[in-house]
Amino acid sequence: MVQTLNIEIDDDAMKKLKEMADKTGINISRMCRHILEEFTYQGKVYGGLWNEGPGKRILIDYPKYSSRVIKLTNAQLKG
């Protein structure tokens, strides 16, 4: 089963993601889906209190494994 996630992202990040998607020849939604799915294998997010002010701090720890190859069929590339 596939879930839908709507997110807000700043203009600079969106521009860079679109450039990456264009280079690989897949649409941005599919590329972002695979980025997020791959992150969940060994990536971690830590959160805690922010001593300097009200709010929280967040640390994103990216996976430290060798990248896996994702194979997409022509039908998947269209979706």
HTML snippet that shows the backbone in 3Dmol.js (N, CA, C, O; Angstrom):
<script src="https://3Dmol.org/build/3Dmol-min.js"></script>
<div id="view" style="width:600px;height:400px;position:relative"></div>
<script>
const pdb = `
ATOM      1  N   MET A   1       0.844  -1.175   0.000  1.00  0.00           N
ATOM      2  CA  MET A   1       0.000   0.000   0.000  1.00  0.00           C
ATOM      3  C   MET A   1       0.892   1.243   0.000  1.00  0.00           C
ATOM      4  O   MET A   1       1.954   1.250   0.623  1.00  0.00           O
ATOM      5  N   VAL A   2       0.468   2.263  -0.682  1.00  0.00           N
ATOM      6  CA  VAL A   2       1.209   3.517  -0.769  1.00  0.00           C
ATOM      7  C   VAL A   2       0.389   4.616  -0.112  1.00  0.00           C
ATOM      8  O   VAL A   2      -0.815   4.725  -0.343  1.00  0.00           O
ATOM      9  N   GLN A   3       1.040   5.422   0.698  1.00  0.00           N
ATOM     10  CA  GLN A   3       0.399   6.549   1.374  1.00  0.00           C
ATOM     11  C   GLN A   3       0.791   7.843   0.670  1.00  0.00           C
ATOM     12  O   GLN A   3       1.860   7.926   0.065  1.00  0.00           O
ATOM     13  N   THR A   4      -0.068   8.845   0.747  1.00  0.00           N
ATOM     14  CA  THR A   4       0.218  10.157   0.178  1.00  0.00           C
ATOM     15  C   THR A   4       0.622  11.108   1.287  1.00  0.00           C
ATOM     16  O   THR A   4       0.005  11.132   2.352  1.00  0.00           O
ATOM     17  N   LEU A   5       1.667  11.896   1.033  1.00  0.00           N
ATOM     18  CA  LEU A   5       2.170  12.866   1.994  1.00  0.00           C
ATOM     19  C   LEU A   5       2.316  14.205   1.286  1.00  0.00           C
ATOM     20  O   LEU A   5       3.031  14.308   0.289  1.00  0.00           O
ATOM     21  N   ASN A   6       1.651  15.217   1.789  1.00  0.00           N
ATOM     22  CA  ASN A   6       1.794  16.569   1.248  1.00  0.00           C
ATOM     23  C   ASN A   6       2.721  17.349   2.169  1.00  0.00           C
ATOM     24  O   ASN A   6       2.492  17.414   3.377  1.00  0.00           O
ATOM     25  N   ILE A   7       3.774  17.947   1.595  1.00  0.00           N
ATOM     26  CA  ILE A   7       4.725  18.703   2.405  1.00  0.00           C
ATOM     27  C   ILE A   7       4.949  20.081   1.803  1.00  0.00           C
ATOM     28  O   ILE A   7       4.740  20.294   0.609  1.00  0.00           O
ATOM     29  N   GLU A   8       5.372  21.000   2.635  1.00  0.00           N
ATOM     30  CA  GLU A   8       5.783  22.323   2.175  1.00  0.00           C
ATOM     31  C   GLU A   8       7.304  22.338   2.142  1.00  0.00           C
ATOM     32  O   GLU A   8       7.958  21.811   3.042  1.00  0.00           O
ATOM     33  N   ILE A   9       7.860  22.943   1.101  1.00  0.00           N
ATOM     34  CA  ILE A   9       9.309  22.995   0.953  1.00  0.00           C
ATOM     35  C   ILE A   9       9.673  24.363   0.375  1.00  0.00           C
ATOM     36  O   ILE A   9       8.932  24.915  -0.438  1.00  0.00           O
ATOM     37  N   ASP A  10      10.809  24.904   0.794  1.00  0.00           N
ATOM     38  CA  ASP A  10      11.151  26.248   0.320  1.00  0.00           C
ATOM     39  C   ASP A  10      11.557  26.223  -1.156  1.00  0.00           C
ATOM     40  O   ASP A  10      11.897  25.175  -1.707  1.00  0.00           O
ATOM     41  N   ASP A  11      11.513  27.393  -1.774  1.00  0.00           N
ATOM     42  CA  ASP A  11      11.737  27.504  -3.217  1.00  0.00           C
ATOM     43  C   ASP A  11      13.108  26.997  -3.655  1.00  0.00           C
ATOM     44  O   ASP A  11      13.213  26.330  -4.685  1.00  0.00           O
ATOM     45  N   ASP A  12      14.158  27.298  -2.896  1.00  0.00           N
ATOM     46  CA  ASP A  12      15.505  26.860  -3.271  1.00  0.00           C
ATOM     47  C   ASP A  12      15.623  25.343  -3.263  1.00  0.00           C
ATOM     48  O   ASP A  12      16.183  24.753  -4.188  1.00  0.00           O
ATOM     49  N   ALA A  13      15.098  24.714  -2.223  1.00  0.00           N
ATOM     50  CA  ALA A  13      15.155  23.254  -2.143  1.00  0.00           C
ATOM     51  C   ALA A  13      14.345  22.625  -3.274  1.00  0.00           C
ATOM     52  O   ALA A  13      14.775  21.636  -3.867  1.00  0.00           O
ATOM     53  N   MET A  14      13.177  23.192  -3.577  1.00  0.00           N
ATOM     54  CA  MET A  14      12.337  22.661  -4.649  1.00  0.00           C
ATOM     55  C   MET A  14      13.043  22.776  -5.996  1.00  0.00           C
ATOM     56  O   MET A  14      12.970  21.863  -6.819  1.00  0.00           O
ATOM     57  N   LYS A  15      13.722  23.888  -6.221  1.00  0.00           N
ATOM     58  CA  LYS A  15      14.460  24.078  -7.471  1.00  0.00           C
ATOM     59  C   LYS A  15      15.547  23.012  -7.617  1.00  0.00           C
ATOM     60  O   LYS A  15      15.716  22.435  -8.691  1.00  0.00           O
ATOM     61  N   LYS A  16      16.280  22.757  -6.535  1.00  0.00           N
ATOM     62  CA  LYS A  16      17.347  21.752  -6.573  1.00  0.00           C
ATOM     63  C   LYS A  16      16.782  20.353  -6.790  1.00  0.00           C
ATOM     64  O   LYS A  16      17.345  19.562  -7.546  1.00  0.00           O
ATOM     65  N   LEU A  17      15.663  20.047  -6.122  1.00  0.00           N
ATOM     66  CA  LEU A  17      15.037  18.738  -6.308  1.00  0.00           C
ATOM     67  C   LEU A  17      14.548  18.558  -7.742  1.00  0.00           C
ATOM     68  O   LEU A  17      14.696  17.480  -8.317  1.00  0.00           O
ATOM     69  N   LYS A  18      13.968  19.605  -8.319  1.00  0.00           N
ATOM     70  CA  LYS A  18      13.506  19.524  -9.711  1.00  0.00           C
ATOM     71  C   LYS A  18      14.677  19.285 -10.657  1.00  0.00           C
ATOM     72  O   LYS A  18      14.561  18.505 -11.602  1.00  0.00           O
ATOM     73  N   GLU A  19      15.803  19.952 -10.409  1.00  0.00           N
ATOM     74  CA  GLU A  19      16.992  19.753 -11.242  1.00  0.00           C
ATOM     75  C   GLU A  19      17.474  18.308 -11.151  1.00  0.00           C
ATOM     76  O   GLU A  19      17.834  17.710 -12.165  1.00  0.00           O
ATOM     77  N   MET A  20      17.482  17.744  -9.941  1.00  0.00           N
ATOM     78  CA  MET A  20      17.896  16.348  -9.762  1.00  0.00           C
ATOM     79  C   MET A  20      16.953  15.406 -10.498  1.00  0.00           C
ATOM     80  O   MET A  20      17.395  14.467 -11.161  1.00  0.00           O
ATOM     81  N   ALA A  21      15.655  15.658 -10.380  1.00  0.00           N
ATOM     82  CA  ALA A  21      14.663  14.809 -11.041  1.00  0.00           C
ATOM     83  C   ALA A  21      14.819  14.888 -12.557  1.00  0.00           C
ATOM     84  O   ALA A  21      14.755  13.869 -13.244  1.00  0.00           O
ATOM     85  N   ASP A  22      15.021  16.084 -13.070  1.00  0.00           N
ATOM     86  CA  ASP A  22      15.204  16.251 -14.516  1.00  0.00           C
ATOM     87  C   ASP A  22      16.443  15.505 -15.003  1.00  0.00           C
ATOM     88  O   ASP A  22      16.419  14.895 -16.072  1.00  0.00           O
ATOM     89  N   LYS A  23      17.526  15.551 -14.227  1.00  0.00           N
ATOM     90  CA  LYS A  23      18.766  14.855 -14.611  1.00  0.00           C
ATOM     91  C   LYS A  23      18.564  13.349 -14.684  1.00  0.00           C
ATOM     92  O   LYS A  23      19.125  12.685 -15.556  1.00  0.00           O
ATOM     93  N   THR A  24      17.758  12.806 -13.764  1.00  0.00           N
ATOM     94  CA  THR A  24      17.547  11.358 -13.741  1.00  0.00           C
ATOM     95  C   THR A  24      16.409  10.923 -14.646  1.00  0.00           C
ATOM     96  O   THR A  24      16.249   9.729 -14.902  1.00  0.00           O
ATOM     97  N   GLY A  25      15.614  11.870 -15.136  1.00  0.00           N
ATOM     98  CA  GLY A  25      14.530  11.529 -16.052  1.00  0.00           C
ATOM     99  C   GLY A  25      13.295  10.959 -15.378  1.00  0.00           C
ATOM    100  O   GLY A  25      12.517  10.247 -16.013  1.00  0.00           O
ATOM    101  N   ILE A  26      13.105  11.262 -14.099  1.00  0.00           N
ATOM    102  CA  ILE A  26      11.884  10.826 -13.414  1.00  0.00           C
ATOM    103  C   ILE A  26      11.184  12.050 -12.840  1.00  0.00           C
ATOM    104  O   ILE A  26      11.794  13.105 -12.666  1.00  0.00           O
ATOM    105  N   ASN A  27       9.892  11.896 -12.548  1.00  0.00           N
ATOM    106  CA  ASN A  27       9.188  13.060 -12.011  1.00  0.00           C
ATOM    107  C   ASN A  27       9.581  13.281 -10.554  1.00  0.00           C
ATOM    108  O   ASN A  27      10.022  12.361  -9.866  1.00  0.00           O
ATOM    109  N   ILE A  28       9.414  14.499 -10.109  1.00  0.00           N
ATOM    110  CA  ILE A  28       9.886  14.897  -8.782  1.00  0.00           C
ATOM    111  C   ILE A  28       9.179  14.136  -7.662  1.00  0.00           C
ATOM    112  O   ILE A  28       9.798  13.828  -6.644  1.00  0.00           O
ATOM    113  N   SER A  29       7.905  13.831  -7.833  1.00  0.00           N
ATOM    114  CA  SER A  29       7.175  13.096  -6.791  1.00  0.00           C
ATOM    115  C   SER A  29       7.764  11.710  -6.581  1.00  0.00           C
ATOM    116  O   SER A  29       7.969  11.282  -5.445  1.00  0.00           O
ATOM    117  N   ARG A  30       8.034  11.011  -7.676  1.00  0.00           N
ATOM    118  CA  ARG A  30       8.608   9.665  -7.558  1.00  0.00           C
ATOM    119  C   ARG A  30      10.007   9.738  -6.965  1.00  0.00           C
ATOM    120  O   ARG A  30      10.359   8.908  -6.127  1.00  0.00           O
ATOM    121  N   MET A  31      10.808  10.705  -7.376  1.00  0.00           N
ATOM    122  CA  MET A  31      12.152  10.829  -6.829  1.00  0.00           C
ATOM    123  C   MET A  31      12.104  11.076  -5.322  1.00  0.00           C
ATOM    124  O   MET A  31      12.829  10.431  -4.564  1.00  0.00           O
ATOM    125  N   CYS A  32      11.254  12.004  -4.887  1.00  0.00           N
ATOM    126  CA  CYS A  32      11.140  12.300  -3.455  1.00  0.00           C
ATOM    127  C   CYS A  32      10.640  11.090  -2.682  1.00  0.00           C
ATOM    128  O   CYS A  32      11.067  10.845  -1.554  1.00  0.00           O
ATOM    129  N   ARG A  33       9.737  10.339  -3.289  1.00  0.00           N
ATOM    130  CA  ARG A  33       9.246   9.111  -2.643  1.00  0.00           C
ATOM    131  C   ARG A  33      10.403   8.165  -2.357  1.00  0.00           C
ATOM    132  O   ARG A  33      10.513   7.630  -1.253  1.00  0.00           O
ATOM    133  N   HIS A  34      11.273   7.955  -3.354  1.00  0.00           N
ATOM    134  CA  HIS A  34      12.392   7.028  -3.170  1.00  0.00           C
ATOM    135  C   HIS A  34      13.420   7.575  -2.183  1.00  0.00           C
ATOM    136  O   HIS A  34      14.002   6.808  -1.416  1.00  0.00           O
ATOM    137  N   ILE A  35      13.650   8.867  -2.188  1.00  0.00           N
ATOM    138  CA  ILE A  35      14.568   9.467  -1.216  1.00  0.00           C
ATOM    139  C   ILE A  35      14.068   9.209   0.201  1.00  0.00           C
ATOM    140  O   ILE A  35      14.835   8.777   1.061  1.00  0.00           O
ATOM    141  N   LEU A  36      12.792   9.471   0.447  1.00  0.00           N
ATOM    142  CA  LEU A  36      12.237   9.276   1.792  1.00  0.00           C
ATOM    143  C   LEU A  36      12.206   7.803   2.185  1.00  0.00           C
ATOM    144  O   LEU A  36      12.507   7.462   3.329  1.00  0.00           O
ATOM    145  N   GLU A  37      11.845   6.928   1.247  1.00  0.00           N
ATOM    146  CA  GLU A  37      11.824   5.496   1.562  1.00  0.00           C
ATOM    147  C   GLU A  37      13.220   4.988   1.901  1.00  0.00           C
ATOM    148  O   GLU A  37      13.379   4.215   2.846  1.00  0.00           O
ATOM    149  N   GLU A  38      14.228   5.402   1.152  1.00  0.00           N
ATOM    150  CA  GLU A  38      15.600   4.973   1.428  1.00  0.00           C
ATOM    151  C   GLU A  38      16.084   5.495   2.774  1.00  0.00           C
ATOM    152  O   GLU A  38      16.801   4.794   3.489  1.00  0.00           O
ATOM    153  N   PHE A  39      15.702   6.707   3.122  1.00  0.00           N
ATOM    154  CA  PHE A  39      16.112   7.288   4.402  1.00  0.00           C
ATOM    155  C   PHE A  39      15.644   6.432   5.572  1.00  0.00           C
ATOM    156  O   PHE A  39      16.346   6.319   6.576  1.00  0.00           O
ATOM    157  N   THR A  40      14.470   5.832   5.452  1.00  0.00           N
ATOM    158  CA  THR A  40      13.908   5.083   6.579  1.00  0.00           C
ATOM    159  C   THR A  40      14.668   3.799   6.903  1.00  0.00           C
ATOM    160  O   THR A  40      14.447   3.224   7.969  1.00  0.00           O
ATOM    161  N   TYR A  41      15.556   3.327   6.024  1.00  0.00           N
ATOM    162  CA  TYR A  41      16.283   2.092   6.315  1.00  0.00           C
ATOM    163  C   TYR A  41      17.280   2.261   7.456  1.00  0.00           C
ATOM    164  O   TYR A  41      17.331   1.414   8.347  1.00  0.00           O
ATOM    165  N   GLN A  42      18.068   3.322   7.453  1.00  0.00           N
ATOM    166  CA  GLN A  42      19.024   3.520   8.542  1.00  0.00           C
ATOM    167  C   GLN A  42      19.139   4.972   8.977  1.00  0.00           C
ATOM    168  O   GLN A  42      19.973   5.299   9.821  1.00  0.00           O
ATOM    169  N   GLY A  43      18.325   5.833   8.421  1.00  0.00           N
ATOM    170  CA  GLY A  43      18.356   7.232   8.829  1.00  0.00           C
ATOM    171  C   GLY A  43      17.665   7.409  10.176  1.00  0.00           C
ATOM    172  O   GLY A  43      16.802   6.617  10.554  1.00  0.00           O
ATOM    173  N   LYS A  44      18.053   8.447  10.885  1.00  0.00           N
ATOM    174  CA  LYS A  44      17.458   8.721  12.196  1.00  0.00           C
ATOM    175  C   LYS A  44      17.221  10.214  12.333  1.00  0.00           C
ATOM    176  O   LYS A  44      17.925  11.024  11.729  1.00  0.00           O
ATOM    177  N   VAL A  45      16.221  10.572  13.133  1.00  0.00           N
ATOM    178  CA  VAL A  45      15.943  11.966  13.456  1.00  0.00           C
ATOM    179  C   VAL A  45      15.887  12.064  14.970  1.00  0.00           C
ATOM    180  O   VAL A  45      15.147  11.329  15.624  1.00  0.00           O
ATOM    181  N   TYR A  46      16.670  12.971  15.516  1.00  0.00           N
ATOM    182  CA  TYR A  46      16.696  13.188  16.960  1.00  0.00           C
ATOM    183  C   TYR A  46      16.109  14.556  17.259  1.00  0.00           C
ATOM    184  O   TYR A  46      16.306  15.498  16.493  1.00  0.00           O
ATOM    185  N   GLY A  47      15.401  14.670  18.349  1.00  0.00           N
ATOM    186  CA  GLY A  47      14.836  15.952  18.755  1.00  0.00           C
ATOM    187  C   GLY A  47      15.024  16.152  20.243  1.00  0.00           C
ATOM    188  O   GLY A  47      15.096  15.188  21.006  1.00  0.00           O
ATOM    189  N   GLY A  48      15.102  17.384  20.646  1.00  0.00           N
ATOM    190  CA  GLY A  48      15.261  17.685  22.060  1.00  0.00           C
ATOM    191  C   GLY A  48      14.997  19.147  22.332  1.00  0.00           C
ATOM    192  O   GLY A  48      14.730  19.926  21.417  1.00  0.00           O
ATOM    193  N   LEU A  49      15.073  19.505  23.579  1.00  0.00           N
ATOM    194  CA  LEU A  49      14.849  20.889  23.963  1.00  0.00           C
ATOM    195  C   LEU A  49      15.973  21.772  23.441  1.00  0.00           C
ATOM    196  O   LEU A  49      17.115  21.334  23.302  1.00  0.00           O
ATOM    197  N   TRP A  50      15.638  22.987  23.164  1.00  0.00           N
ATOM    198  CA  TRP A  50      16.592  23.974  22.686  1.00  0.00           C
ATOM    199  C   TRP A  50      16.846  24.922  23.841  1.00  0.00           C
ATOM    200  O   TRP A  50      15.986  25.734  24.182  1.00  0.00           O
ATOM    201  N   ASN A  51      18.015  24.825  24.441  1.00  0.00           N
ATOM    202  CA  ASN A  51      18.327  25.595  25.651  1.00  0.00           C
ATOM    203  C   ASN A  51      18.400  27.096  25.411  1.00  0.00           C
ATOM    204  O   ASN A  51      18.182  27.874  26.340  1.00  0.00           O
ATOM    205  N   GLU A  52      18.703  27.523  24.184  1.00  0.00           N
ATOM    206  CA  GLU A  52      18.868  28.943  23.895  1.00  0.00           C
ATOM    207  C   GLU A  52      17.544  29.684  23.720  1.00  0.00           C
ATOM    208  O   GLU A  52      17.547  30.910  23.608  1.00  0.00           O
ATOM    209  N   GLY A  53      16.449  28.998  23.694  1.00  0.00           N
ATOM    210  CA  GLY A  53      15.172  29.675  23.500  1.00  0.00           C
ATOM    211  C   GLY A  53      14.020  28.686  23.490  1.00  0.00           C
ATOM    212  O   GLY A  53      14.232  27.477  23.584  1.00  0.00           O
ATOM    213  N   PRO A  54      12.816  29.192  23.378  1.00  0.00           N
ATOM    214  CA  PRO A  54      11.674  28.284  23.339  1.00  0.00           C
ATOM    215  C   PRO A  54      11.651  27.522  22.011  1.00  0.00           C
ATOM    216  O   PRO A  54      11.914  28.095  20.954  1.00  0.00           O
ATOM    217  N   GLY A  55      11.348  26.282  22.075  1.00  0.00           N
ATOM    218  CA  GLY A  55      11.268  25.468  20.867  1.00  0.00           C
ATOM    219  C   GLY A  55      12.051  24.179  21.010  1.00  0.00           C
ATOM    220  O   GLY A  55      12.420  23.784  22.116  1.00  0.00           O
ATOM    221  N   LYS A  56      12.301  23.527  19.889  1.00  0.00           N
ATOM    222  CA  LYS A  56      13.037  22.262  19.862  1.00  0.00           C
ATOM    223  C   LYS A  56      14.162  22.357  18.849  1.00  0.00           C
ATOM    224  O   LYS A  56      14.137  23.186  17.939  1.00  0.00           O
ATOM    225  N   ARG A  57      15.140  21.496  19.024  1.00  0.00           N
ATOM    226  CA  ARG A  57      16.189  21.365  18.016  1.00  0.00           C
ATOM    227  C   ARG A  57      16.044  19.982  17.393  1.00  0.00           C
ATOM    228  O   ARG A  57      15.600  19.037  18.045  1.00  0.00           O
ATOM    229  N   ILE A  58      16.419  19.880  16.146  1.00  0.00           N
ATOM    230  CA  ILE A  58      16.287  18.618  15.424  1.00  0.00           C
ATOM    231  C   ILE A  58      17.620  18.311  14.751  1.00  0.00           C
ATOM    232  O   ILE A  58      18.230  19.187  14.137  1.00  0.00           O
ATOM    233  N   LEU A  59      18.066  17.068  14.868  1.00  0.00           N
ATOM    234  CA  LEU A  59      19.286  16.603  14.215  1.00  0.00           C
ATOM    235  C   LEU A  59      18.898  15.469  13.276  1.00  0.00           C
ATOM    236  O   LEU A  59      18.284  14.487  13.694  1.00  0.00           O
ATOM    237  N   ILE A  60      19.259  15.611  12.015  1.00  0.00           N
ATOM    238  CA  ILE A  60      18.963  14.580  11.024  1.00  0.00           C
ATOM    239  C   ILE A  60      20.244  13.809  10.764  1.00  0.00           C
ATOM    240  O   ILE A  60      21.249  14.386  10.348  1.00  0.00           O
ATOM    241  N   ASP A  61      20.210  12.504  11.011  1.00  0.00           N
ATOM    242  CA  ASP A  61      21.359  11.621  10.834  1.00  0.00           C
ATOM    243  C   ASP A  61      21.090  10.744   9.616  1.00  0.00           C
ATOM    244  O   ASP A  61      20.270   9.827   9.669  1.00  0.00           O
ATOM    245  N   TYR A  62      21.783  11.032   8.523  1.00  0.00           N
ATOM    246  CA  TYR A  62      21.542  10.314   7.280  1.00  0.00           C
ATOM    247  C   TYR A  62      22.135   8.910   7.331  1.00  0.00           C
ATOM    248  O   TYR A  62      23.097   8.677   8.062  1.00  0.00           O
ATOM    249  N   PRO A  63      21.575   7.968   6.563  1.00  0.00           N
ATOM    250  CA  PRO A  63      22.073   6.587   6.563  1.00  0.00           C
ATOM    251  C   PRO A  63      23.555   6.516   6.211  1.00  0.00           C
ATOM    252  O   PRO A  63      24.063   7.312   5.422  1.00  0.00           O
ATOM    253  N   LYS A  64      24.225   5.557   6.806  1.00  0.00           N
ATOM    254  CA  LYS A  64      25.662   5.403   6.590  1.00  0.00           C
ATOM    255  C   LYS A  64      25.986   4.107   5.843  1.00  0.00           C
ATOM    256  O   LYS A  64      27.056   3.530   6.035  1.00  0.00           O
ATOM    257  N   TYR A  65      25.083   3.660   5.009  1.00  0.00           N
ATOM    258  CA  TYR A  65      25.285   2.429   4.264  1.00  0.00           C
ATOM    259  C   TYR A  65      25.555   2.754   2.801  1.00  0.00           C
ATOM    260  O   TYR A  65      25.355   3.885   2.358  1.00  0.00           O
ATOM    261  N   SER A  66      26.005   1.765   2.066  1.00  0.00           N
ATOM    262  CA  SER A  66      26.169   1.949   0.627  1.00  0.00           C
ATOM    263  C   SER A  66      24.791   2.063  -0.003  1.00  0.00           C
ATOM    264  O   SER A  66      23.863   1.347   0.375  1.00  0.00           O
ATOM    265  N   SER A  67      24.667   2.944  -0.942  1.00  0.00           N
ATOM    266  CA  SER A  67      23.381   3.167  -1.592  1.00  0.00           C
ATOM    267  C   SER A  67      22.933   1.930  -2.350  1.00  0.00           C
ATOM    268  O   SER A  67      23.733   1.232  -2.972  1.00  0.00           O
ATOM    269  N   ARG A  68      21.635   1.677  -2.281  1.00  0.00           N
ATOM    270  CA  ARG A  68      21.056   0.579  -3.041  1.00  0.00           C
ATOM    271  C   ARG A  68      20.643   1.094  -4.412  1.00  0.00           C
ATOM    272  O   ARG A  68      20.391   2.287  -4.581  1.00  0.00           O
ATOM    273  N   VAL A  69      20.575   0.211  -5.374  1.00  0.00           N
ATOM    274  CA  VAL A  69      20.115   0.566  -6.713  1.00  0.00           C
ATOM    275  C   VAL A  69      18.614   0.324  -6.770  1.00  0.00           C
ATOM    276  O   VAL A  69      18.137  -0.752  -6.410  1.00  0.00           O
ATOM    277  N   ILE A  70      17.876   1.327  -7.221  1.00  0.00           N
ATOM    278  CA  ILE A  70      16.432   1.208  -7.372  1.00  0.00           C
ATOM    279  C   ILE A  70      16.152   1.042  -8.857  1.00  0.00           C
ATOM    280  O   ILE A  70      16.582   1.862  -9.668  1.00  0.00           O
ATOM    281  N   LYS A  71      15.432  -0.020  -9.215  1.00  0.00           N
ATOM    282  CA  LYS A  71      15.118  -0.285 -10.617  1.00  0.00           C
ATOM    283  C   LYS A  71      13.659   0.080 -10.867  1.00  0.00           C
ATOM    284  O   LYS A  71      12.764  -0.398 -10.169  1.00  0.00           O
ATOM    285  N   LEU A  72      13.423   0.932 -11.868  1.00  0.00           N
ATOM    286  CA  LEU A  72      12.077   1.379 -12.200  1.00  0.00           C
ATOM    287  C   LEU A  72      11.722   0.942 -13.615  1.00  0.00           C
ATOM    288  O   LEU A  72      12.508   1.130 -14.544  1.00  0.00           O
ATOM    289  N   THR A  73      10.543   0.362 -13.777  1.00  0.00           N
ATOM    290  CA  THR A  73      10.071  -0.008 -15.106  1.00  0.00           C
ATOM    291  C   THR A  73       9.582   1.239 -15.833  1.00  0.00           C
ATOM    292  O   THR A  73       9.391   2.288 -15.217  1.00  0.00           O
ATOM    293  N   ASN A  74       9.382   1.123 -17.136  1.00  0.00           N
ATOM    294  CA  ASN A  74       8.853   2.261 -17.893  1.00  0.00           C
ATOM    295  C   ASN A  74       7.494   2.688 -17.360  1.00  0.00           C
ATOM    296  O   ASN A  74       7.195   3.881 -17.324  1.00  0.00           O
ATOM    297  N   ALA A  75       6.671   1.737 -16.947  1.00  0.00           N
ATOM    298  CA  ALA A  75       5.357   2.071 -16.390  1.00  0.00           C
ATOM    299  C   ALA A  75       5.508   2.870 -15.097  1.00  0.00           C
ATOM    300  O   ALA A  75       4.752   3.813 -14.861  1.00  0.00           O
ATOM    301  N   GLN A  76       6.472   2.502 -14.261  1.00  0.00           N
ATOM    302  CA  GLN A  76       6.702   3.233 -13.015  1.00  0.00           C
ATOM    303  C   GLN A  76       7.221   4.640 -13.290  1.00  0.00           C
ATOM    304  O   GLN A  76       6.901   5.575 -12.556  1.00  0.00           O
ATOM    305  N   LEU A  77       8.007   4.792 -14.327  1.00  0.00           N
ATOM    306  CA  LEU A  77       8.538   6.110 -14.662  1.00  0.00           C
ATOM    307  C   LEU A  77       7.435   7.075 -15.087  1.00  0.00           C
ATOM    308  O   LEU A  77       7.559   8.285 -14.894  1.00  0.00           O
ATOM    309  N   LYS A  78       6.374   6.552 -15.657  1.00  0.00           N
ATOM    310  CA  LYS A  78       5.265   7.401 -16.093  1.00  0.00           C
ATOM    311  C   LYS A  78       4.383   7.826 -14.934  1.00  0.00           C
ATOM    312  O   LYS A  78       3.718   8.859 -15.010  1.00  0.00           O
ATOM    313  N   GLY A  79       4.366   7.044 -13.859  1.00  0.00           N
ATOM    314  CA  GLY A  79       3.471   7.305 -12.729  1.00  0.00           C
ATOM    315  C   GLY A  79       3.990   8.274 -11.723  1.00  0.00           C
ATOM    316  O   GLY A  79       3.312   8.561 -10.736  1.00  0.00           O
TER     317      GLY A  79
END
`;
const viewer = $3Dmol.createViewer("view");
viewer.addModel(pdb, "pdb");
viewer.setStyle({}, {cartoon: {color: "spectrum"}});
viewer.zoomTo();
viewer.render();
</script>
